[in-house]
């Protein structure tokens, strides 16, 4: 079941696809992600297999997103922003910077 990754692998693939959607170029996206270009290509192909639809048209000069790819990129960017915000809130809680403080006083 190589095409049924865990949640962290799914997030990594979505993050990689969002960067590719921003760059529209595999080599530049791979450099931004600090991974090899073939590894990025494999991640995108795996995401396409998982979703059952092509997300990008590859060209010799870069790529363009399919209509579905553009929508997936928008949704993925929103989801990743939510995940990042939740992660920050959890880290704040762990460090004791979250939660509520209620003060009361009497005369």
Backbone as JSON Lines, residues from 0, in Angstrom:
{"i":0,"aa":"X","n":[0.82,-1.19,0.0],"ca":[0.0,0.0,0.0],"c":[0.86,1.26,0.0]}
{"i":1,"aa":"X","n":[1.73,1.37,-0.95],"ca":[2.63,2.52,-1.02],"c":[1.88,3.81,-1.3]}
{"i":2,"aa":"X","n":[0.71,3.72,-1.92],"ca":[-0.05,4.92,-2.25],"c":[-1.03,5.32,-1.15]}
{"i":3,"aa":"X","n":[-0.96,4.69,0.0],"ca":[-1.81,5.05,1.12],"c":[-0.93,5.5,2.27]}
{"i":4,"aa":"X","n":[-0.41,6.74,2.16],"ca":[0.53,7.22,3.17],"c":[-0.18,7.65,4.45]}
{"i":5,"aa":"X","n":[0.64,7.87,5.46],"ca":[0.12,8.39,6.72],"c":[-0.13,9.88,6.59]}
{"i":6,"aa":"X","n":[-0.68,10.45,7.65],"ca":[-1.04,11.87,7.63],"c":[0.16,12.77,7.41]}
{"i":7,"aa":"X","n":[1.32,12.45,8.01],"ca":[2.5,13.31,7.86],"c":[3.0,13.29,6.42]}
{"i":8,"aa":"X","n":[2.94,12.12,5.8],"ca":[3.35,12.02,4.4],"c":[2.4,12.81,3.51]}
{"i":9,"aa":"X","n":[1.1,12.75,3.83],"ca":[0.12,13.53,3.08],"c":[0.41,15.03,3.19]}
{"i":10,"aa":"X","n":[0.73,15.49,4.4],"ca":[1.04,16.91,4.59],"c":[2.29,17.3,3.81]}
{"i":11,"aa":"X","n":[3.29,16.43,3.81],"ca":[4.52,16.72,3.08],"c":[4.23,16.84,1.59]}
{"i":12,"aa":"X","n":[3.42,15.94,1.06],"ca":[3.07,16.0,-0.36],"c":[2.28,17.27,-0.68]}
{"i":13,"aa":"X","n":[1.33,17.61,0.17],"ca":[0.55,18.83,-0.07],"c":[1.43,20.07,0.0]}
{"i":14,"aa":"X","n":[2.34,20.11,0.99],"ca":[3.26,21.24,1.12],"c":[4.13,21.35,-0.14]}
{"i":15,"aa":"X","n":[4.62,20.23,-0.61],"ca":[5.44,20.22,-1.83],"c":[4.64,20.71,-3.03]}
{"i":16,"aa":"X","n":[3.38,20.28,-3.12],"ca":[2.56,20.7,-4.25],"c":[2.27,22.19,-4.19]}
{"i":17,"aa":"X","n":[2.02,22.73,-3.0],"ca":[1.76,24.17,-2.87],"c":[2.98,24.97,-3.33]}
{"i":18,"aa":"X","n":[4.17,24.53,-2.95],"ca":[5.38,25.22,-3.39],"c":[5.52,25.12,-4.91]}
{"i":19,"aa":"X","n":[5.26,23.94,-5.47],"ca":[5.31,23.79,-6.92],"c":[4.3,24.72,-7.6]}
{"i":20,"aa":"X","n":[3.11,24.82,-7.03],"ca":[2.08,25.69,-7.6],"c":[2.52,27.15,-7.57]}
{"i":21,"aa":"X","n":[3.27,27.53,-6.55],"ca":[3.77,28.91,-6.47],"c":[4.9,29.16,-7.46]}
{"i":22,"aa":"X","n":[5.77,28.2,-7.62],"ca":[6.95,28.36,-8.49],"c":[6.67,28.04,-9.95]}
{"i":23,"aa":"X","n":[5.76,27.08,-10.18],"ca":[5.47,26.57,-11.52],"c":[6.73,26.09,-12.24]}
{"i":24,"aa":"X","n":[7.64,25.53,-11.46],"ca":[8.92,25.04,-11.99],"c":[9.46,24.02,-10.99]}
{"i":25,"aa":"X","n":[9.67,22.8,-11.46],"ca":[10.09,21.72,-10.56],"c":[11.45,21.99,-9.91]}
{"i":26,"aa":"X","n":[12.41,22.47,-10.69],"ca":[13.75,22.68,-10.14],"c":[13.75,23.78,-9.08]}
{"i":27,"aa":"X","n":[13.07,24.88,-9.36],"ca":[13.01,25.97,-8.36],"c":[12.24,25.54,-7.12]}
{"i":28,"aa":"X","n":[11.14,24.8,-7.32],"ca":[10.36,24.33,-6.17],"c":[11.19,23.37,-5.33]}
{"i":29,"aa":"X","n":[11.93,22.48,-5.97],"ca":[12.77,21.53,-5.23],"c":[13.84,22.28,-4.44]}
{"i":30,"aa":"X","n":[14.43,23.31,-5.05],"ca":[15.45,24.09,-4.35],"c":[14.84,24.78,-3.12]}
{"i":31,"aa":"X","n":[13.65,25.33,-3.27],"ca":[12.98,25.98,-2.13],"c":[12.68,24.99,-1.01]}
{"i":32,"aa":"X","n":[12.32,23.78,-1.39],"ca":[12.0,22.74,-0.41],"c":[13.25,22.05,0.12]}
{"i":33,"aa":"X","n":[14.38,22.35,-0.5],"ca":[15.66,21.73,-0.13],"c":[15.63,20.22,-0.28]}
{"i":34,"aa":"X","n":[15.06,19.78,-1.42],"ca":[15.07,18.37,-1.77],"c":[15.52,18.26,-3.22]}
{"i":35,"aa":"X","n":[15.86,17.06,-3.65],"ca":[16.26,16.84,-5.04],"c":[15.03,16.91,-5.94]}
{"i":36,"aa":"X","n":[15.23,17.37,-7.15],"ca":[14.12,17.51,-8.09],"c":[13.42,16.17,-8.37]}
{"i":37,"aa":"X","n":[14.17,15.05,-8.54],"ca":[13.47,13.78,-8.74],"c":[12.57,13.4,-7.55]}
{"i":38,"aa":"X","n":[13.0,13.73,-6.34],"ca":[12.18,13.43,-5.16],"c":[10.88,14.23,-5.2]}
{"i":39,"aa":"X","n":[10.97,15.49,-5.61],"ca":[9.76,16.31,-5.73],"c":[8.83,15.72,-6.79]}
{"i":40,"aa":"X","n":[9.38,15.35,-7.93],"ca":[8.57,14.74,-8.99],"c":[7.86,13.49,-8.5]}
{"i":41,"aa":"X","n":[8.56,12.67,-7.71],"ca":[7.94,11.46,-7.17],"c":[6.81,11.81,-6.21]}
{"i":42,"aa":"X","n":[7.01,12.82,-5.37],"ca":[5.96,13.22,-4.43],"c":[4.72,13.71,-5.18]}
{"i":43,"aa":"X","n":[4.92,14.5,-6.23],"ca":[3.79,15.03,-6.98],"c":[3.08,13.89,-7.71]}
{"i":44,"aa":"X","n":[3.84,12.98,-8.32],"ca":[3.21,11.83,-8.98],"c":[2.42,10.98,-7.99]}
{"i":45,"aa":"X","n":[2.97,10.78,-6.79],"ca":[2.26,10.0,-5.76],"c":[0.97,10.7,-5.35]}
{"i":46,"aa":"X","n":[1.02,12.03,-5.21],"ca":[-0.2,12.79,-4.87],"c":[-1.22,12.67,-5.99]}
{"i":47,"aa":"X","n":[-0.77,12.76,-7.22],"ca":[-1.69,12.61,-8.36],"c":[-2.32,11.22,-8.38]}
{"i":48,"aa":"X","n":[-1.51,10.18,-8.09],"ca":[-2.07,8.82,-8.03],"c":[-3.08,8.71,-6.9]}
{"i":49,"aa":"X","n":[-2.73,9.28,-5.74],"ca":[-3.61,9.21,-4.58],"c":[-4.95,9.89,-4.87]}
{"i":50,"aa":"X","n":[-4.92,11.05,-5.54],"ca":[-6.15,11.78,-5.85],"c":[-6.83,11.27,-7.12]}
{"i":51,"aa":"X","n":[-6.08,10.57,-7.95],"ca":[-6.65,10.01,-9.17],"c":[-6.85,11.03,-10.28]}
{"i":52,"aa":"X","n":[-6.05,12.1,-10.27],"ca":[-6.23,13.14,-11.27],"c":[-4.89,13.86,-11.49]}
{"i":53,"aa":"X","n":[-4.57,14.25,-12.73],"ca":[-3.35,15.03,-12.94],"c":[-3.51,16.44,-12.35]}
{"i":54,"aa":"X","n":[-2.46,16.92,-11.71],"ca":[-2.49,18.24,-11.08],"c":[-1.69,19.27,-11.86]}
{"i":55,"aa":"X","n":[-0.72,18.8,-12.66],"ca":[0.15,19.72,-13.39],"c":[0.47,19.15,-14.76]}
{"i":56,"aa":"X","n":[0.62,20.05,-15.73],"ca":[1.1,19.69,-17.06],"c":[2.58,20.03,-17.07]}
{"i":57,"aa":"X","n":[3.41,19.03,-17.28],"ca":[4.85,19.25,-17.31],"c":[5.29,19.72,-18.69]}
{"i":58,"aa":"X","n":[6.16,20.71,-18.74],"ca":[6.73,21.19,-19.99],"c":[8.24,21.24,-19.84]}
{"i":59,"aa":"X","n":[8.94,21.49,-20.91],"ca":[10.4,21.59,-20.83],"c":[10.84,22.84,-20.07]}
{"i":60,"aa":"X","n":[9.96,23.83,-19.95],"ca":[10.31,25.08,-19.27],"c":[9.69,25.22,-17.89]}
{"i":61,"aa":"X","n":[8.99,24.23,-17.43],"ca":[8.35,24.3,-16.12],"c":[7.08,23.48,-16.11]}
{"i":62,"aa":"X","n":[6.04,24.06,-15.58],"ca":[4.76,23.37,-15.57],"c":[3.63,24.38,-15.46]}
{"i":63,"aa":"X","n":[2.45,23.92,-15.78],"ca":[1.23,24.7,-15.54],"c":[0.29,23.8,-14.75]}
{"i":64,"aa":"X","n":[-0.56,24.4,-13.98],"ca":[-1.52,23.62,-13.19],"c":[-2.73,23.3,-14.03]}
{"i":65,"aa":"X","n":[-3.28,22.12,-13.82],"ca":[-4.57,21.81,-14.41],"c":[-5.62,22.59,-13.64]}
{"i":66,"aa":"X","n":[-6.84,22.61,-14.13],"ca":[-7.92,23.3,-13.41],"c":[-8.08,22.7,-12.01]}
{"i":67,"aa":"X","n":[-8.07,21.38,-11.95],"ca":[-8.17,20.71,-10.66],"c":[-6.95,21.03,-9.81]}
{"i":68,"aa":"X","n":[-5.77,21.05,-10.41],"ca":[-4.54,21.36,-9.7],"c":[-4.59,22.73,-9.03]}
{"i":69,"aa":"X","n":[-5.14,23.71,-9.73],"ca":[-5.25,25.06,-9.16],"c":[-6.16,25.05,-7.94]}
{"i":70,"aa":"X","n":[-7.25,24.31,-8.03],"ca":[-8.17,24.23,-6.89],"c":[-7.55,23.47,-5.72]}
{"i":71,"aa":"X","n":[-6.84,22.39,-6.04],"ca":[-6.17,21.62,-4.99],"c":[-5.12,22.49,-4.31]}
{"i":72,"aa":"X","n":[-4.38,23.28,-5.09],"ca":[-3.35,24.15,-4.51],"c":[-3.97,25.16,-3.55]}
{"i":73,"aa":"X","n":[-5.1,25.75,-3.92],"ca":[-5.78,26.71,-3.04],"c":[-6.25,26.03,-1.75]}
{"i":74,"aa":"X","n":[-6.9,24.89,-1.89],"ca":[-7.38,24.16,-0.71],"c":[-6.23,23.72,0.18]}
{"i":75,"aa":"X","n":[-5.17,23.22,-0.45],"ca":[-4.02,22.73,0.31],"c":[-3.36,23.88,1.06]}
{"i":76,"aa":"X","n":[-3.24,25.04,0.44],"ca":[-2.63,26.2,1.11],"c":[-3.44,26.59,2.34]}
{"i":77,"aa":"X","n":[-4.77,26.58,2.22],"ca":[-5.63,26.91,3.36],"c":[-5.48,25.87,4.47]}
{"i":78,"aa":"X","n":[-5.49,24.59,4.09],"ca":[-5.36,23.53,5.08],"c":[-4.02,23.61,5.8]}
{"i":79,"aa":"X","n":[-2.95,23.85,5.06],"ca":[-1.62,23.91,5.67],"c":[-1.49,25.12,6.59]}
{"i":80,"aa":"X","n":[-2.14,26.23,6.24],"ca":[-2.14,27.39,7.13],"c":[-2.85,27.04,8.44]}
{"i":81,"aa":"X","n":[-3.95,26.31,8.35],"ca":[-4.67,25.87,9.55],"c":[-3.81,24.93,10.39]}
{"i":82,"aa":"X","n":[-3.12,24.0,9.74],"ca":[-2.25,23.05,10.46],"c":[-1.13,23.81,11.14]}
{"i":83,"aa":"X","n":[-0.52,24.77,10.44],"ca":[0.57,25.55,11.03],"c":[0.08,26.36,12.23]}
{"i":84,"aa":"X","n":[-1.1,26.95,12.12],"ca":[-1.66,27.73,13.23],"c":[-1.96,26.82,14.43]}
{"i":85,"aa":"X","n":[-2.53,25.66,14.17],"ca":[-2.83,24.72,15.25],"c":[-1.55,24.24,15.91]}
{"i":86,"aa":"X","n":[-0.53,23.99,15.13],"ca":[0.76,23.56,15.67],"c":[1.34,24.64,16.59]}
{"i":87,"aa":"X","n":[1.25,25.88,16.16],"ca":[1.75,27.0,16.99],"c":[0.97,27.1,18.3]}
{"i":88,"aa":"X","n":[-0.37,26.93,18.23],"ca":[-1.17,26.98,19.46],"c":[-0.81,25.84,20.4]}
{"i":89,"aa":"X","n":[-0.59,24.66,19.86],"ca":[-0.22,23.51,20.69],"c":[1.14,23.74,21.33]}
{"i":90,"aa":"X","n":[2.09,24.26,20.57],"ca":[3.41,24.54,21.13],"c":[3.32,25.59,22.24]}
{"i":91,"aa":"X","n":[2.46,26.59,22.07],"ca":[2.26,27.58,23.12],"c":[1.7,26.93,24.38]}
{"i":92,"aa":"X","n":[0.75,26.03,24.23],"ca":[0.19,25.33,25.39],"c":[1.25,24.53,26.1]}
{"i":93,"aa":"X","n":[2.07,23.82,25.35],"ca":[3.13,23.0,25.94],"c":[4.11,23.87,26.72]}
{"i":94,"aa":"X","n":[4.37,25.07,26.21],"ca":[5.32,25.98,26.87],"c":[4.65,26.82,27.96]}
{"i":95,"aa":"X","n":[3.38,26.56,28.22],"ca":[2.68,27.28,29.27],"c":[2.22,28.66,28.88]}
{"i":96,"aa":"X","n":[2.2,28.95,27.59],"ca":[1.78,30.28,27.13],"c":[0.36,30.29,26.59]}
{"i":97,"aa":"X","n":[-0.34,29.22,26.77],"ca":[-1.71,29.17,26.26],"c":[-2.7,29.0,27.39]}
{"i":98,"aa":"X","n":[-3.92,28.94,27.07],"ca":[-4.94,28.75,28.08],"c":[-5.53,30.07,28.54]}
{"i":99,"aa":"X","n":[-6.28,30.0,29.61],"ca":[-6.96,31.18,30.12],"c":[-6.52,31.46,31.54]}
{"i":100,"aa":"X","n":[-6.46,32.7,31.86],"ca":[-6.17,33.13,33.21],"c":[-7.32,34.02,33.63]}
{"i":101,"aa":"X","n":[-7.98,33.64,34.7],"ca":[-9.1,34.44,35.19],"c":[-8.74,35.01,36.55]}
{"i":102,"aa":"X","n":[-8.89,36.27,36.69],"ca":[-8.61,36.94,37.96],"c":[-9.9,37.5,38.52]}
{"i":103,"aa":"X","n":[-10.0,37.45,39.82],"ca":[-11.15,38.03,40.49],"c":[-10.64,38.78,41.72]}
{"i":104,"aa":"X","n":[-11.38,39.76,42.13],"ca":[-10.98,40.47,43.34],"c":[-12.22,40.83,44.13]}
{"i":105,"aa":"X","n":[-12.01,41.03,45.41],"ca":[-13.11,41.45,46.28],"c":[-12.65,42.67,47.07]}
{"i":106,"aa":"X","n":[-13.6,43.42,47.55],"ca":[-13.25,44.62,48.32],"c":[-12.95,44.29,49.74]}
